[in-house]
Amino acid sequence: MAHQDTTFPAPASRTPEGDLRYVYLLTFVAALGGLLFGYDTAVIAGAIKYIKAQFVLDAVLEGWAVSSVLVGCMIGASLAGMISDRFGRKKMLLLAAVLFAVSAVAAALPRNLTEFVLARLLGGFAIGAASMLCPLYIAEVAPAGIRGRLVSLNQVAIISGMLIVSIVNWLIASPVDEGWNVAAGWRWMFASGALPAMLFLVALFFVPESPRWLTKQGREDEALAVLSRAAGPAQAELEMKDIKETIAQEGGSFADLLRPGVKVALGIAIVLAVLQQVTGINAVLYYAPKIFESAEVSATRALLQTVALQVVNLLFTLVAIQVVDRAGRKPLLLATSLAMGTSLVLLAGAFWLALSGTWVFLFTLAYVASFAIAMGPVVWVVLAEIFPTRIRGRAMSVATVALWVACYLVSQTVPWMFERLGQAGTFLIYALMCLVSLVFVAAYVPETKGKTLEQIERSWRQ
């Protein structure tokens, strides 16, 4: 039976060099998974205060209510690569979309903390899968010359999800009826996530499978059709030849991750993924209202400041997209490590000297802006492009699991650290991690700007 093409129809203005509008459409759909990633992880920032009151939580349980979703992320990220390598990127993304929708409804209806945690674990599985598969899918359909920019769009989508849900949280939270916020407001915050989840699910039916995965499965005609629309027939033939050559030289087991060259790439990816988290970003983003309220700001004003924080996050991520394929990956990572560390030292000083909430807010904005320039988008670019094709799903799973483990540890321990070390001590520890990041990037992270995925793979073997 002939394969039926259900993907987006080709625009009339298609050129011999490929149709960039088609590439951007595929990127947009995949990036909806990133938007849900941001939406589902950041919704807790506005809700946790009311969940804590609803279920009477201490510091440890408060951390568990926030970080439980990340346990699901670890499971999702660890299994998604293996499942997607076997059944395809698209099928795994469809499963993630369904779980996003189910989790949004279930997290709005719990009668106790246990039911809430179970719902968040389910959503976490979807987030973990999307966190690795969305940039992976984009990297596998994008032409090399704009791959960094397109993969970075996934980070824009993540930040957009965070911004949208911070606005939703602020609109839902009543400034005068705290009791309603505790009883019902936070439930509506979670339920709102069902709408973008359904949009993602429907849109996925109109995108093709990854051409590199199709080639690995022997479905070369389908792969060539996708590559031709994305890059043009001539370039598609060259890319197909490159893809087939590299697949022929690769195995597909976890043991292959320990081969010479590949294990170096894996080690760099794992450390970089962990550094993205232990430099403190989610201590700020997940607990932003708590941080602002500790500087004597009202609860609703703290939610509004969180919106402003996400606006800055989005704007500077857009700046990153404009420069990632020009400035390169490594220079941006070095700059962001230095700027983040400096901002955290200033933020710690603001708490140490008991400066006004305005200074706390400004230094927090500076830190988030510094993160958004590279540590957010560029790390995902590197993770998506440094692994060989045949094992890319498995390798990226390992790196992404490491990222989520680090994220869980940070999110779980923040309330405890605030109680024991204070905000100043906590942020100084994260500043020290920024110094570690600076040294590691300078010593070990390679530059991959402008190289095809196959060229990057050959460089590891050499």
PEVEN-V346656 format. One record per backbone hydrogen bond with DSSP energy under -0.5 kcal/mol. NH is the residue of the N-H (numbers start at 0). CO is the residue of the C=O. If there is no record, write none. Layout:
NH:CO  NH:CO
//
This chain:
4:2  5:3  7:205  13:10  17:14  18:228  19:17  22:18  23:19  24:20  25:21  26:22  27:23  28:24  29:25  30:26  31:27  31:28  32:28  32:29  33:29  34:30  35:31  36:32  37:33  38:34  39:35  40:36  41:37  42:38  44:41  45:41  45:42  46:42  47:43  49:46  50:46  51:47  52:48  53:49  54:50  55:51  56:51  61:57  62:58  63:59  64:60  65:61  66:62  67:63  69:66  70:66  70:67  71:67  72:68  73:69  74:70  75:71  76:72  77:73  78:74  79:75  80:76  82:78  83:79  84:80  85:81  86:82  87:83  91:87  92:88  93:89  94:90  95:91  96:92  97:93  98:94  99:95  100:96  101:97  102:98  103:99  104:100  105:101  106:102  107:103  107:104  108:105  115:111  116:112  117:113  118:114  119:115  120:116  121:117  122:118  123:119  124:120  125:121  126:122  127:123  128:124  129:125  130:126  131:127  131:128  132:128  133:129  135:131  136:132  137:133  138:134  139:135  140:136  140:137  141:137  145:142  146:142  146:143  149:145  150:146  151:147  152:148  153:149  153:150  154:150  155:151  156:152  157:153  158:154  159:155  160:156  161:157  162:158  163:159  164:160  165:161  166:162  167:163  168:164  169:165  170:166  171:167  172:168  177:175  180:176  181:177  182:178  183:179  184:179  185:180  186:183  187:183  188:184  189:185  190:186  191:187  192:189  193:190  194:191  195:191  196:192  197:193  198:194  199:195  200:196  201:197  202:198  203:199  204:200  204:201  205:202  206:203  213:209  214:210  215:211  216:212  217:214  218:213  219:217  222:218  223:219  224:220  225:221  226:222  227:223  228:224  229:225  230:226  231:226  231:227  235:231  236:232  237:233  238:234  239:235  240:236  241:237  242:238  243:239  244:240  245:241  246:242  247:243  248:244  248:245  249:246  255:252  256:253  257:254  258:255  261:259  262:258  264:260  265:261  266:262  267:263  268:264  269:265  270:266  271:267  272:268  273:269  274:270  275:271  276:272  276:273  277:273  278:274  279:276  280:275  282:279  283:279  284:280  285:281  287:284  290:286  291:287  292:288  293:289  294:290  294:291  295:292  296:291  301:297  302:298  303:299  304:300  305:301  306:302  307:303  308:304  309:305  310:306  311:307  312:308  313:309  314:310  315:311  316:312  317:313  318:314  319:315  320:316  321:317  322:318  322:319  323:319  325:322  326:322  327:322  327:323  331:327  332:328  333:329  334:330  335:331  336:332  337:333  338:334  339:335  340:336  341:337  342:338  343:339  344:340  345:341  346:342  347:343  348:344  349:345  350:346  351:347  352:348  353:350  354:349  358:355  359:355  360:356  361:357  362:358  363:359  364:360  365:361  366:362  367:363  368:364  369:365  370:366  371:367  372:368  373:369  373:370  374:369  375:370  377:373  378:373  379:375  380:376  381:377  382:378  383:379  384:380  384:381  385:381  391:387  391:388  394:390  395:391  396:392  397:393  398:394  399:395  400:396  401:397  402:398  403:399  404:400  405:401  406:402  407:403  408:404  409:405  410:406  411:407  412:408  413:409  416:412  417:413  418:414  419:415  420:416  421:416  421:417  424:420  425:421  426:422  427:423  428:424  429:425  430:426  431:427  432:428  433:429  434:430  435:431  436:432  437:433  438:434  439:435  440:436  441:437  442:438  443:439  444:439  444:440  450:447  455:451  456:452  457:453  458:454  459:455  460:456  461:457
//
